Amino acid sequence: MWHSTRRETAAPESDIDVMVVARTDRAFVDRSSNYMPALLESSVAVDMLICTREEFARMQAEELPFILEALKDAVPIHMER
């Protein structure tokens, strides 16, 4: 979780930004279907990015600005060991 929710600067209309790093064989565009029931039940809009560990490592190596920003103030919600 990162951005305004993490920094406690969220406005009532703010969404929650969540990144899920998971093992999956699904195409990028199909990955959110596993999470759709929870997203639909949420009373707050959720912006979710779902990537594999390899994709996440590549985004870090490429120093993509949104990844660097997310990592700067992100809070892990659950970490698999």
Buried (B, 14 or more C-beta within 10 A) or exposed (E): BBBBBBEEEBEEEBBBBBBBBBEBEEEEEEBBEEBEEEBEEEEEEBEBBBBBEEBBEEBEEEEEEEBEEBEEEBEEEEEEE
